[in-house]
Amino acid sequence: MSAPSVAEMRTALGLGSDVSDAAVVDAYVASLGFGITVRPPSPAASDPFAAAAAALFRAPGSVAAIYTTKNGDTISTRAIRGQPDAVSRFGGASIVQATNGLQLLRGDVPAPQAGDQIVIGQEVLTITGEPMLDDERVSWNCTTDPA
């Protein structure tokens, strides 16, 4: 099942072309009854990927976090945690390793760096390696280790 286009959402809700795409997505998500409100990163934003990411980062499965740079600047944000396994090859052998990572919205954290820290509840995590942007360049994928 794929997500409907903005035009399909507009038709389903009976909204005219005078309503912005962001407002259509917001109304559509609200109509689904999940209690999620989509807020685009800026009033001028018309990027459907950014609107969808904003909704995901406010939905169940995301967590409140405090991001702290190496300079001591703090940013209140939300994160999505993940612990996928990674396969490393060494000679003819494959080694499966557990990883610890998270995603951060680029609009909240514009330039994460290795060594910066994220506090989630009582847990402090340090970014290791180089953070990578997702395919749509909306969120950062960061590898972390306990501080």
Protein Blocks (a to p, Z undefined) as FASTA:
>chain_A
ZZddfklmmmmnopafkbcfklmmmmmmmmnonopacddfbfklccfklmmmmmmmmmgh
iacdddddfkopacddddddddddddddehjbccddddddddddfklmmbgcehiacdeh
jbccddehjddddfkomaccdddddZZ
